[in-house]
Amino acid sequence: MDTQTLDIAAVETYLKAHLPGFEGPIEARKFQGGQSNPTFLLKTPGHSYVLRRKPPGVLLKSAHAVDREFRVQKALAGTDVPVARMHLLCDDDDVIGSAFYIMDHVAGRNFTDPRMEGLSNAERGAVIDDMNRVLAALHEVDVDAVGLSDYGPPGNYFERQLGRWSKQYRASETETIPAMDKLMDDLAARMPKDDGQRTLVHGDYRIDNMIFEAEGTRCLAVLDWELSTIGHPYADLASVIMQWQMPAGTEGRGLAGIDRAALGLPTDAEFIARYCERRGLPGVDNFGYYLAFCFFRMSAIIQGVLKRALDGNASNPERALKVGQYVPVFAENGLRALNEG
């Protein structure tokens, strides 16, 4: 299953018929960063677009939902949450072999490493503060006003997500990982009561899923909305902290062991406090549970990435195999967060 190439002629024919103002020819280049939905930069003489598609082949149920990605980003246009401009969604698999959507290419810079080497301390702090601003804005979106009231089912978000990702994990399991088995059991046993908070959530909120100004520190677009739904905002907040607890470097992309103050970066507590201040919240109780949940979900996600690599239809096979090695690491970190708070 080839996820690295694109039928450019078929795309060009389709866009000529369905995208007003489109004029070819197209030059296409695949972005190498993502693992889930293959994504391509489409350059024409007058404009640059991005095509994001489902991978070909047999997929897990409800995974790779490009139609949901398109819908939520289109709904967020004009809100305080920056997103790329959506153009069209094609749900006809016959065009290029799977569903896809077209959005504007947002020119800017993307930080794959939260240490943001090359920036000044003031710039690093400003980037993270804008990341915080956008997160708070996301959780203040009026889902009824933007037409997303039916974007997620009712009920306890964490209970729902635990059930969903446990099934996804079992469907892609390649070996027994005792820490993951225990983490799933413990999360179910210690589930907090539903506190009634119900907001739009991104589902994979981290700095490498954001585009910032090329010369500034303001976020221009949040990307990769595949896991978005109506849910609990603390899952997104904990997702940021989870990423920072991973090892520094190209694989972990975290801040573990880093002297944050020396780089102008906030502590976990400072980031959480600023978020709460922006949303008018007194604080977050039981944060260890939300953090443990995020480690669990990421374990399940990267287990799926590993399975696709072994099956031959990963978006970036070499990186997928490396990322897959982190499944037990995330599971063990989840247990630690749950037990230590």
N, C-alpha and C positions, 0 to 999 in steps of 0.2 A: 504494500500500500504506500504509494509515493506521496508524502506530505511536503516534499521540498519544491515541487514544481507546480505550475499553474497553467491551465489552457488559456493563454493570453488571447488567442483569436476568438474563443468562445466568450470570454469576458468582454472584449471590445464590441463584439456583435450585440451582446445583451445590453451594454451600457448605451450604445448608440440608439437603441430602441426604447430605453426606459429612463435614462437620466438626462433631463433637460440641460442643454448647454454643453454636453459632453462632446469633445472632439479628440480623437486619437492622433497619432498612434500611442500605444502604451509601452512603457518600459517597466518591468516588474522586478522587485527584489524582495526576498523573504526576510522578515525580521527573525533573528535567531534566539531572542530572549525567551519567548513564551514556550510553555510546554503543552498547553491544552488545545486551543484553537489556532491552527496555522494562520499567520497574519502576513500580508504582503503590502509593500509600498508600491502604488501605481503612479507613475509619473507620466504626464502628458505635456505637450508644449505649453499649455496654458494653466495647468492646475495639477495639484498632487492630491491623491486620494489614498485611503487605506481600505483594503479588502480583508475581511476576517471571516473565515469559513469553519464549518465543522470538519474534523478530520474524516477521511474516508474509512470504510471498514465497519466492523461490528462494534458498537459503542454501548457503554453502560446506560441503562434507562435513565432519562432526565439529565444526562450529562451533556456538555457542549452546547448549551441552549443559546445559540446565536440570536434566535428570535427574541428571547428575553433581554439579552444585552442591547439589542437594537431598541426595543421598546422603552427600557428604563432611561437610556441616554437621550432618546428623543423627548421623553416626558420632562427631563431635567433641564432642557434648554430654557434659558431665561431665569433660572433660579440662581441662588448663591453658590451652587455646586457646579464648578466648571467642567464641561464635557465637550467632546468634539461634535461638530455638526453632522447629524445623520442624514444620509441621502436616500437610500433605498434598501429594502430587504428582499432577497430572492429565496423563496422556499421551494423552488423547483430543483430537485436533485439532478435532473437531466442536463442542466446547463453546464456545470463543471464537476458534477459527481457528488456534491453535497450542498446544503444550504449555505448562503453567505450574505453579508451585508456590506454596504459601502458607506464610508464616512470620510470627512475631511481629514487630511493629514495635518496635525498640529505641530508646527515647527517650534522647537525648544530643546531643552536638555533633560535627560533622564538619568537619575542617580541609581545605579545598581548596588552601590555600597553606601550605607548611611553615614560613613565617616566623611564622605564627600571631599576627597583629597583635592587640593588645589583651591579650595574656597577659604576665605578668612573665617575666623571664629564668629564674627558678626553675621556673615552670610549664612553660615551653617545654622546658627540659632534662628535666623529669620526664615530659612527654608522649613525647618521643623515647626516653627510657630505657625506658618501658613498651612502646613499639613494638619496641624491641630485645628486651625480655623475652619478648613474645609470639612473636616470630620464632624465638628460641632454643627456646621451648616447642614450637612447631610442629614443628621439626626433631627433637625428642626424642620425639614421639608414637610409641608402639609400634603400627605399622600392623597387625600381626597381631591384637593385643588388641582393636583397635577395628573389626576386620572389613574392613580396606582392603588386605589383602595383594595382591589382584588389581586394584587401582585403577590400575595402570600396568604396561606391559610391561617385561620385563627388558632388560638391555643398556645401552650407553652413552647416557645421557640426552641429552647435548649432540648426539651424532650423530643420535639420533632426532628431536630437536626441530629441528635444522638442516634435516633432510629434510622434516619436516612443514611448517615455516613457509616454506621455500623454495617448496614447492608452492602453499601458500596465497597467497603473494605473487605468484607467476606467474599464478594464477587470477584475481587482482584487479588486475593491473598495468594502469595507464592510460597510462604513458609510460616511456621508457627512462631510468633513473637510474644513471649509471655507477658512482657510489659504492656503491650497493646491490649491483650486480653483482660488484664487486671484493670487497666485504665478505663476500658469500656464498662466493666462491672462497677467500678467505684463511682464513675460519673453518674450512672443510673441510680445507684444507692444514695448518693448525696445531692440529688437534684434540688436546687432551690425552688421555693414556691414562686409561681408567676406573679410578678409585681405590677403587671398591667402596662408596662412600657412597651409600646409597639410603634416602631419607626421603620423607615427605609434603612436597610443595611447593605453595605457593599459586599461583604463576605470574604474579601482578600485584600484588606486595606493596608498598604505598605508603600514605602517611598518609591520602589521600583515599578509601581503601577501608576505613576504620576508623571506628567510633563510639566516642567517649570520654564519660566522665561529664560531665554538664552543668555541674557546678561543680567537678569534680576533674580528675585527670590520668590516671586508669586507663582502659584500653581495655575496653569493654563488648562489642564484637562486631567481628569481621573479616568484611567483605562481599566479594561479587563473586568467587566461587570457580570461575568458568567454566574457567580455565586450569589448575586444580589437577590433580595427578597424583602418581604415585610417581616421584621423580627425584632430582636432585642439589641439596643445600641451598644451594650457593654461587650458584645462579641467583637465588634469592630475595634473598640478601644483596646481590648485585650490582645487583639491581633497585632497591633503596633508593638506592644510591649513584648509579646512572644517573639517577634522577629528580632528585636534588640537583644534578647537573651541568647541568641544563637552565636556561634563562633564568628569572629570577624573574617573577612576575606570573600573571595568570589563564590564559594560554595555556600557557607552559612549565611553570609550577608547580614551579620549581626554586629553587636557591640560588646559581646562578652569579653571581660578583661580590659576594656578600653577606658582610659582616663577621660571621661566625657567632659569634665570641667575644663581640661586642657584644650579641648577642641571646640568649646563653646556650645556643647550639646546638653540638653536637660536630662536630669535623672528621670526614672520612671515615675516617681511620685510627683515631680514638678510637671511633667506632661499631663498626668491624670488631673492634677489640681487645676491646671489652665483650662483643660477641657470642661471640667465641672463648673469653673467660673463662667465660661462662655455660655453654658447651658443653664446656669442658675441652679446647679445641684449642690447639695451639702457634702457629697462625697460618694464613694462606691464601697458598699459592704461586700464581703465575701469575694473579693477580687480574685483570690487564688482559684476559685472554681471556674471563673470565666477564662482565666489564663490556661488552666488545665484543659478546658474544652477546646480552646484554639489549638493547643498542641495536638490533641486527639484528631481534630478535623484535618489539620495539615498532614498528620501521619497517614490518614486515609487517602488524602489527595495524592500524596507522593507515592503511595503504594499503587494507585491507579496509573500514575506516570510510569513507574517501573514495569507494571504489567504490560502497558502499551509498548514499551521499549522491547520487552522480551517477545511480544507478539509481532513486532515489526511495523507498527504504525504510530510510533511516537513522533511528535513534531520535531524534536531535536534529540535523536537517539543517544548520542554520546553523553550529553548532559543529563538525559533522563536516567541513565544507568548510574551516574554519579549521585544525582539527587536521591535516587531510590535507596542508597545506603543510609540515609538519614531517618528512615522510618522508625527503627528502634530508638534512635536518639531523641526524636520528638516525643515518642511514647514515654520514655524515661523522664524527660523534662516535664511532661504532663503530670506524672505521678508525683514528682517533686513539688510542683506548684500546688497541687491539690492538698498535699500533706503539710506543706510549710506555709501556705498562704501567700 
